[in-house]
Amino acid sequence: MRSARAAPLFAVLFPILLGADSGTLISRETAPVPERVRGPLPARLDLAMLSTTEALRSLGLARLPQFRQLLQRVCRGDAAERMRFGAGLKRALAEPDAPLRTAYYEVATNCRDVPDHCEWLASEADRASGATATFLWSATALCWPLNEAGRFEGDDVPDDAVVAFHAKRQRVDRVHSARLAAIVDRRVRSSDAAAARDALEAYASMDHPATTEHLLRLHSAATDDELRYALAAAMGNQSDPKASQLFKDACARRLDAEIKAWNEGGAQPRASPLRWGGPCKSFPALSRRDAHPDDVREDPLDAIPDALGRRAWLMGKSDFQFGDHSGLLRELVELLRPELDDAYFDDVWPAANAVHLFRGPRRTQTFVGGDAMIVGVPQKEGAPDLSVAEAIGNELTAALLAPRVLEVWWRGEQFRFVHHGSGDEYDVDAALAIANFLLEEAGSTRRAVRLAVNRGLGVAVLIAEPDGMASARRQNLLVKAVESSPPRPTEIPRDEK
């Protein structure tokens, strides 16, 4: 947190924000995109590179700078952004213990539904080596098409990636993997019970005659009771009668043993094996076999005529209480391509910037709305002073209600807009007003508005030309037509974060 210089900025900004309408432009000036927004990605966590919301998030779960924007551009297939990601990944994995591995993995695996993304990951994995290749193969496993299993039969693919790929399968897949069978054999012989169980579960999910035969052969040769049980439990997905019976018999014996131990140990009701029986309690394979898909509700957007324009559901909330409130605007930009492709965004939180998170050398937790974060407090009687931690939490709780600023770098300029969202709730009107302002600046005649349809979750929007917008208005399909208003800049100091 940049509290030392953020407090004076907050004193100037706060009165402006309180009196300004949602989405109002409060400053505009010539400025390049800052290095922290588009510079090299870090190998270790650097709070100085993060916005306020990212810094707060990273105190509990590390994320890369400008995570949402990075993810959006990587998913889009932006070549420069993919190169930037790859270079940062190599540096991060070379660090001892690779502390940002999970943060990079979050980006690599969040584009799994983008057709080009998985091919890009696979091609990078083919060219990589060592820890980078292992990472990329693992990410590829989560998105590679199941009907193209051949890529995961090669000896160059890490074992964990092969297991992860086949673990996605449902029992309707009647296929067999010789490579996965070899991994199962190796892991069954090893002393790593967890790795063997994961491989067995992935392998047995395929319900193929060759798989069943292999599992029965391993079970017959096993002498260790726990291994025999693990092999039998893995056969719960097999339709072969002999395999199914082994599964049921093993479960019955295990459940009887657990009930006996439970009765002898005091019989606490909440710990009953009949209540927490694991796979043997519910017979998951049988329940899946008879399962029916949930009722699919009609999408009210389907009733909106295609001729009006593009319509879509957008998220109305962040996934985190201190979430990046530019998220909704980024989603709009993706719908509005290509006019605003070169725009960069940041969420500035002046009230939270004024809160000092580290007031002493002892690290401890504080909570804001159920979200935990690490703060620094003084020592009191040999322990962290929890009263200071509580005070920090209270100050952040109050800051949640304060207005925020959305910064946009675009075409060599920096724009600042008012945003009245709080907590994890987005300011939808602000996002629409900003998007429409930028569209007007770009010379586009399209505009974005909210649609008067509701599904209980998300925000429905329409992207349309003037004729489509007028038609939608006549049909009473709009909640509110958000028009771009004349800029109302106010000179304020730049936040040099």
Phi and psi in degrees as a GROMACS rama.xvg file:
@    title "Ramachandran Plot"
@    xaxis  label "Phi"
@    yaxis  label "Psi"
@TYPE xy
-101.45  56.5729  ARG-2
-65.9056  -32.909  SER-3
-58.8166  -42.6974  ALA-4
-103.395  -7.88526  ARG-5
-78.8652  -29.4856  ALA-6
-61.0114  -46.6048  ALA-7
-61.7129  -39.6335  PRO-8
-61.3298  -42.0896  LEU-9
-60.7945  -40.4705  PHE-10
-62.0734  -32.599  ALA-11
-81.3986  -42.3193  VAL-12
-70.9903  -39.4086  LEU-13
-58.5063  -47.7314  PHE-14
-60.8668  -34.9555  PRO-15
-65.3897  -45.6506  ILE-16
-65.0335  -40.2137  LEU-17
-63.1811  -33.4645  LEU-18
-95.5785  -0.480145  GLY-19
-100.09  146.419  ALA-20
-71.0222  157.605  ASP-21
-59.3486  131.303  SER-22
83.5986  2.08462  GLY-23
-66.4161  137.457  THR-24
-78.2875  122.753  LEU-25
-109.954  -13.1809  ILE-26
-162.288  155.563  SER-27
-153.223  127.644  ARG-28
-155.634  160.709  GLU-29
-71.1895  127.816  THR-30
-165.535  138.162  ALA-31
-78.5936  162.393  PRO-32
-65.9919  125.622  VAL-33
-66.9602  154.425  PRO-34
-59.9986  -35.7981  GLU-35
-67.5183  -18.6691  ARG-36
-88.0461  -36.9647  VAL-37
-131.007  10.5544  ARG-38
-79.0872  -173.4  GLY-39
-57.0906  141.216  PRO-40
-77.3662  148.163  LEU-41
-80.1457  158.822  PRO-42
-94.7412  -24.4033  ALA-43
-133.473  160.024  ARG-44
-64.9871  127.319  LEU-45
-129.336  101.441  ASP-46
-62.5863  -24.1108  LEU-47
-67.228  -21.2335  ALA-48
-86.1936  -7.05581  MET-49
-101.569  150.171  LEU-50
-71.5721  171.965  SER-51
-57.0554  -48.7909  THR-52
-65.0961  -37.7494  THR-53
-66.8519  -38.693  GLU-54
-64.3861  -42.8995  ALA-55
-64.4551  -41.8086  LEU-56
-62.9386  -41.3335  ARG-57
-73.7271  -13.0305  SER-58
-71.273  -16.0704  LEU-59
-115.731  -36.4808  GLY-60
-146.061  107.911  LEU-61
-61.6539  135.651  ALA-62
-132.741  157.634  ARG-63
-77.3697  155.146  LEU-64
-57.886  140.663  PRO-65
51.5533  46.7352  GLN-66
-53.1872  -51.5698  PHE-67
-63.3028  -39.3675  ARG-68
-69.9126  -41.6443  GLN-69
-59.5455  -47.4931  LEU-70
-59.8375  -44.3804  LEU-71
-61.0769  -43.3437  GLN-72
-75.7159  -35.2636  ARG-73
-65.7114  -44.2055  VAL-74
-64.4728  -33.6819  CYS-75
-68.7527  -20.1069  ARG-76
92.9616  17.8268  GLY-77
-61.4374  115.634  ASP-78
-62.2843  -43.1452  ALA-79
-64.6381  -39.4167  ALA-80
-70.2726  -35.4053  GLU-81
-66.3932  -39.5391  ARG-82
-64.6532  -41.15  MET-83
-61.4823  -43.0077  ARG-84
-63.7077  -46.6583  PHE-85
-61.8026  -41.1833  GLY-86
-65.2911  -42.6522  ALA-87
-65.014  -38.8812  GLY-88
-60.4304  -45.3003  LEU-89
-61.0659  -42.8149  LYS-90
-64.6294  -41.1507  ARG-91
-66.8168  -41.0101  ALA-92
-72.8714  -18.8673  LEU-93
-80.5139  -13.194  ALA-94
-73.015  145.866  GLU-95
-55.2647  126.651  PRO-96
68.2116  -1.52364  ASP-97
40.3922  67.7875  ALA-98
-63.652  -20.6338  PRO-99
-101.48  13.3334  LEU-100
-56.2688  -46.3008  ARG-101
-64.1215  -36.1312  THR-102
-64.8279  -41.0367  ALA-103
-70.1327  -35.8995  TYR-104
-64.2666  -33.9707  TYR-105
-61.7264  -38.217  GLU-106
-71.8729  -46.7731  VAL-107
-61.7332  -31.4071  ALA-108
-104.17  2.84398  THR-109
-91.7161  -1.93571  ASN-110
-108.94  22.8807  CYS-111
-61.8544  -20.8747  ARG-112
-90.7069  -1.0276  ASP-113
-86.8728  118.806  VAL-114
-52.4337  -43.1958  PRO-115
-76.8325  -21.3766  ASP-116
-64.337  -44.8634  HIS-117
-67.8323  -36.4407  CYS-118
-63.2461  -38.6398  GLU-119
-64.0834  -45.9035  TRP-120
-58.7545  -44.6614  LEU-121
-64.669  -41.1976  ALA-122
-66.5109  -37.0679  SER-123
-67.74  -37.74  GLU-124
-63.7317  -38.1998  ALA-125
-61.8595  -33.8697  ASP-126
-89.2486  -15.6007  ARG-127
-88.4494  173.551  ALA-128
-146.005  167.272  SER-129
59.9065  -139.251  GLY-130
-63.7915  -33.0748  ALA-131
-66.553  -42.7296  THR-132
-63.5075  -43.2561  ALA-133
-59.2394  -44.9535  THR-134
-60.2594  -49.6044  PHE-135
-67.5866  -37.713  LEU-136
-64.2384  -40.0003  TRP-137
-62.1562  -41.9467  SER-138
-68.8423  -39.037  ALA-139
-62.3695  -35.8201  THR-140
-58.3857  -30.4512  ALA-141
-78.657  -16.5182  LEU-142
-123.521  -9.05337  CYS-143
-67.6743  137.037  TRP-144
-59.4211  135.048  PRO-145
-65.4812  -26.0721  LEU-146
-82.6158  5.3599  ASN-147
-122.636  57.0502  GLU-148
-72.2275  -13.9208  ALA-149
-57.8274  -32.7959  GLY-150
-61.6786  -25.0656  ARG-151
-100.858  18.4669  PHE-152
-99.4636  -10.5634  GLU-153
-75.2499  149.956  GLY-154
-69.9304  -16.072  ASP-155
-79.4895  -12.5909  ASP-156
-82.3038  128.625  VAL-157
-57.9523  145.289  PRO-158
-55.4688  -43.856  ASP-159
-61.4642  -35.247  ASP-160
-69.0498  -37.8544  ALA-161
-62.9893  -44.5293  VAL-162
-62.686  -45.595  VAL-163
-62.9536  -39.4383  ALA-164
-62.4133  -49.4826  PHE-165
-75.0516  -20.5821  HIS-166
-66.7715  -16.4529  ALA-167
-74.4273  -16.5997  LYS-168
-69.3043  151.239  ARG-169
-102.738  166.43  GLN-170
-67.835  -9.9956  ARG-171
-75.1264  -12.3893  VAL-172
-79.6344  104.595  ASP-173
-96.585  74.4478  ARG-174
-129.886  167.63  VAL-175
-137.092  138.293  HIS-176
-116.151  113.15  SER-177
-66.0877  -34.3319  ALA-178
-66.1239  -43.9937  ARG-179
-66.7973  -35.0693  LEU-180
-60.5819  -40.2747  ALA-181
-66.6896  -37.7023  ALA-182
-65.0113  -42.7925  ILE-183
-58.5759  -46.0553  VAL-184
-57.9903  -45.3616  ASP-185
-65.108  -43.2234  ARG-186
-74.1085  -32.2253  ARG-187
-63.4905  -35.5779  VAL-188
-78.0821  -14.8757  ARG-189
-82.9154  177.252  SER-190
-98.3695  5.39673  SER-191
-92.1831  92.735  ASP-192
-64.9933  -38.5013  ALA-193
-65.2295  -44.0408  ALA-194
-64.4975  -39.3088  ALA-195
-64.4783  -41.0287  ALA-196
-64.3353  -43.6217  ARG-197
-60.6251  -43.8096  ASP-198
-66.0154  -40.493  ALA-199
-63.4474  -43.2137  LEU-200
-62.7147  -42.3105  GLU-201
-66.4127  -41.832  ALA-202
-67.5548  -46.496  TYR-203
-73.1742  -14.3384  ALA-204
-70.3284  -10.8266  SER-205
-83.1447  -22.5454  MET-206
49.6944  56.3299  ASP-207
-115.251  144.238  HIS-208
-52.5751  -40.5444  PRO-209
-66.8151  -36.0445  ALA-210
-65.5065  -47.0191  THR-211
-59.9727  -45.9904  THR-212
-59.6218  -41.3404  GLU-213
-65.3214  -44.865  HIS-214
-63.6477  -41.8972  LEU-215
-64.1178  -37.6814  LEU-216
-66.4201  -42.6357  ARG-217
-63.6216  -40.9029  LEU-218
-64.924  -41.0983  HIS-219
-64.5894  -34.4092  SER-220
-85.3647  -16.3943  ALA-221
-71.8483  139.674  ALA-222
-112.151  -20.9127  THR-223
-80.6708  129.778  ASP-224
-60.5875  -43.253  ASP-225
-65.1472  -38.2194  GLU-226
-67.2491  -41.9636  LEU-227
-61.8543  -40.4764  ARG-228
-64.8731  -44.8478  TYR-229
-60.6064  -41.2827  ALA-230
-66.0144  -42.4012  LEU-231
-66.7459  -41.7187  ALA-232
-63.7029  -31.0758  ALA-233
-69.9075  -18.0444  ALA-234
-85.1653  9.18316  MET-235
-63.0381  -19.6819  GLY-236
-92.7884  -4.09725  ASN-237
-85.1092  136.292  GLN-238
-87.1277  -12.2764  SER-239
-60.1437  128.461  ASP-240
-57.4146  -41.596  PRO-241
-64.9439  -42.7883  LYS-242
-65.4991  -42.9852  ALA-243
-61.7119  -39.7128  SER-244
-67.9341  -39.9883  GLN-245
-58.779  -41.993  LEU-246
-60.7953  -49.6574  PHE-247
-65.2631  -41.2621  LYS-248
-64.767  -43.6635  ASP-249
-63.5388  -40.6982  ALA-250
-65.1116  -41.5935  CYS-251
-62.325  -44.4784  ALA-252
-64.3867  -41.5686  ARG-253
-65.6239  -41.0169  ARG-254
-67.165  -40.2762  LEU-255
-60.3608  -43.1848  ASP-256
-64.9818  -39.9273  ALA-257
-68.9808  -37.9039  GLU-258
-65.4416  -41.4693  ILE-259
-62.0966  -46.4707  LYS-260
-63.4934  -36.3809  ALA-261
-66.6181  -44.3543  TRP-262
-62.8098  -39.2414  ASN-263
-74.9049  -19.0224  GLU-264
-97.2766  9.62713  GLY-265
117.487  -12.2892  GLY-266
52.8216  57.0997  ALA-267
-71.6453  123.546  GLN-268
-55.2201  -40.929  PRO-269
-70.2575  -15.7442  ARG-270
-100.839  12.6422  ALA-271
-59.3738  129.732  SER-272
-60.3231  -24.3943  PRO-273
-70.3257  -22.6235  LEU-274
-91.8355  -38.0114  ARG-275
-117.756  65.8092  TRP-276
-89.978  2.44599  GLY-277
62.1647  -149.977  GLY-278
-62.2062  -27.6056  PRO-279
-75.147  -18.1318  CYS-280
-77.8565  -41.4565  LYS-281
-108.683  -8.66414  SER-282
47.3932  68.1009  PHE-283
-57.087  -34.793  PRO-284
-64.0606  -41.1614  ALA-285
-69.0666  -38.4147  LEU-286
-68.5364  -35.8506  SER-287
-66.6025  -34.6779  ARG-288
-63.3651  -33.4661  ARG-289
-102.409  4.29693  ASP-290
-70.7656  149.892  ALA-291
-118.563  145.742  HIS-292
-62.9185  148.862  PRO-293
-61.5759  152.039  ASP-294
-59.172  130.903  ASP-295
-97.3006  118.926  VAL-296
-79.3669  148.386  ARG-297
-67.8626  141.448  GLU-298
-84.6782  118.723  ASP-299
-62.1243  -19.2739  PRO-300
-67.3788  -22.9532  LEU-301
-65.2594  -21.1659  ASP-302
-83.2314  -9.26214  ALA-303
-82.6731  124.442  ILE-304
-58.437  137.035  PRO-305
-60.2973  -30.3751  ASP-306
-64.7784  -20.0719  ALA-307
-70.2141  -38.3028  LEU-308
153.032  -165.566  GLY-309
-87.3811  132.17  ARG-310
-126.172  150.407  ARG-311
-160.927  158.559  ALA-312
-95.0141  132.78  TRP-313
-120.276  156.836  LEU-314
-70.9397  140.763  MET-315
-99.8784  -9.17438  GLY-316
-137.102  156.137  LYS-317
-79.7044  164.18  SER-318
-87.7987  9.64211  ASP-319
-152.528  143.565  PHE-320
-58.9661  -34.3342  GLN-321
-100.109  34.9071  PHE-322
-64.3148  158.902  GLY-323
-70.3974  110.943  ASP-324
-80.9258  3.17524  HIS-325
-86.7409  0.680645  SER-326
-58.7796  -43.6924  GLY-327
-65.7428  -39.0653  LEU-328
-64.211  -38.102  LEU-329
-64.7243  -38.6024  ARG-330
-63.7795  -40.1661  GLU-331
-62.6995  -41.8916  LEU-332
-60.087  -37.6749  VAL-333
-65.6464  -35.6956  GLU-334
-72.2449  -25.97  LEU-335
-94.6599  11.5005  LEU-336
-55.9786  145.973  ARG-337
-103.502  4.66091  PRO-338
-54.9404  -37.4699  GLU-339
-113.26  23.0303  LEU-340
-58.9344  -31.671  ASP-341
-89.5288  6.61469  ASP-342
-82.2827  140.096  ALA-343
-115.18  144.533  TYR-344
-127.421  154.44  PHE-345
-149.155  148.547  ASP-346
-107.51  115.239  ASP-347
-107.115  136.048  VAL-348
-125.008  81.9618  TRP-349
-54.8221  -41.6066  PRO-350
-64.0522  -39.2624  ALA-351
-74.7242  -31.2234  ALA-352
-60.419  -27.4138  ASN-353
-81.4061  -5.33472  ALA-354
-90.5543  125.672  VAL-355
-83.0859  113.736  HIS-356
-82.2032  -27.5196  LEU-357
-118.186  102.331  PHE-358
-115.399  10.7452  ARG-359
-177.158  173.489  GLY-360
-80.8765  -16.9849  PRO-361
-87.3118  131.878  ARG-362
-93.4779  135.014  ARG-363
-154.173  174.328  THR-364
-95.2856  149.049  GLN-365
-134.099  162.107  THR-366
-125.556  137.629  PHE-367
-130.458  108.997  VAL-368
59.5591  31.0996  GLY-369
91.4555  -11.108  GLY-370
-90.7402  127.923  ASP-371
-93.0644  145.991  ALA-372
-149.357  157.603  MET-373
-92.8794  130.684  ILE-374
-128.847  165.723  VAL-375
-106.416  129.353  GLY-376
-134.437  162.962  VAL-377
-68.6694  167.809  PRO-378
-92.6828  140.008  GLN-379
-137.248  115.037  LYS-380
54.015  44.2139  GLU-381
79.7316  3.75352  GLY-382
-134.692  163.713  ALA-383
-60.7393  140.013  PRO-384
-77.7581  99.4397  ASP-385
-69.9711  -20.7786  LEU-386
-67.5431  -34.1252  SER-387
-69.8603  -40.9299  VAL-388
-60.1722  -42.3552  ALA-389
-64.156  -38.9268  GLU-390
-63.4831  -40.3195  ALA-391
-62.7984  -43.9174  ILE-392
-60.6149  -40.5961  GLY-393
-65.5401  -39.6166  ASN-394
-65.358  -39.6801  GLU-395
-68.2261  -36.5353  LEU-396
-60.5796  -42.8677  THR-397
-65.8188  -37.0071  ALA-398
-65.424  -25.3125  ALA-399
-58.0953  -26.3108  LEU-400
-88.6812  -9.12689  LEU-401
-82.76  152.208  ALA-402
-63.7206  160.038  PRO-403
-126.19  176.704  ARG-404
-126.097  132.353  VAL-405
-102.649  121.112  LEU-406
-99.5378  139.948  GLU-407
-130.011  126.266  VAL-408
-106.318  122.45  TRP-409
-159.38  129.805  TRP-410
54.2496  42.0388  ARG-411
78.6843  9.20394  GLY-412
-126.242  158.916  GLU-413
-115.98  127.928  GLN-414
-115.288  142.222  PHE-415
-121.423  132.036  ARG-416
-126.678  150.273  PHE-417
-77.8383  141.039  VAL-418
-138.358  120.535  HIS-419
-99.9999  12.4624  HIS-420
-65.7828  150.666  GLY-421
-138.813  155.177  SER-422
58.9697  -130.163  GLY-423
-99.4122  5.70689  ASP-424
-86.1616  125.189  GLU-425
-77.4384  150.14  TYR-426
-90.41  92.6976  ASP-427
-63.0709  -42.5477  VAL-428
-62.3121  -36.7666  ASP-429
-64.2251  -45.5844  ALA-430
-61.412  -42.4708  ALA-431
-67.1439  -41.6975  LEU-432
-64.0085  -40.6036  ALA-433
-66.3447  -45.4427  ILE-434
-59.3214  -42.6638  ALA-435
-70.0262  -34.8826  ASN-436
-61.4178  -45.9479  PHE-437
-67.2962  -37.1039  LEU-438
-60.6401  -41.9722  LEU-439
-64.1064  -41.1855  GLU-440
-61.5727  -34.9272  GLU-441
-78.6082  -6.5165  ALA-442
82.1884  14.2068  GLY-443
-83.3407  147.116  SER-444
-95.2477  -4.6818  THR-445
-75.711  153.202  ARG-446
-141.259  160.293  ARG-447
-115.399  131.896  ALA-448
-139.681  160.631  VAL-449
-81.6297  141.132  ARG-450
-95.8941  146.371  LEU-451
-85.973  55.3887  ALA-452
-127.972  153.085  VAL-453
-141.815  136.941  ASN-454
-123.674  4.64656  ARG-455
94.9367  -27.8596  GLY-456
-132.577  142.159  LEU-457
82.3521  179.588  GLY-458
-124.445  128.813  VAL-459
-93.4126  129.326  ALA-460
-128.951  156.977  VAL-461
-122.672  130.695  LEU-462
-108.427  115.321  ILE-463
-147.055  157.37  ALA-464
-77.7169  167.828  GLU-465
-53.2951  -41.1935  PRO-466
-63.6502  -44.521  ASP-467
-64.479  -38.7217  GLY-468
-64.9752  -43.1293  MET-469
-63.999  -40.619  ALA-470
-64.1174  -42.1902  SER-471
-63.9089  -36.4715  ALA-472
-67.469  -41.7698  ARG-473
-62.6971  -31.2364  ARG-474
-88.1481  6.758  GLN-475
57.7474  39.0133  ASN-476
-93.2497  -7.26239  LEU-477
-103.58  141.153  LEU-478
-73.9848  -47.7542  VAL-479
-162.652  131.856  LYS-480
-84.4075  112.157  ALA-481
-91.5113  107.295  VAL-482
-97.2524  148.799  GLU-483
-71.4527  132.108  SER-484
-101.676  158.008  SER-485
-57.187  141.059  PRO-486
-58.929  140.285  PRO-487
-126.602  69.1385  ARG-488
-69.834  144.726  PRO-489
-126.294  129.266  THR-490
-71.0145  119.445  GLU-491
-136.79  159.719  ILE-492
-64.8567  145.978  PRO-493
-72.5643  141.917  ARG-494
-87.3839  103.467  ASP-495
-84.9343  11.2471  GLU-496
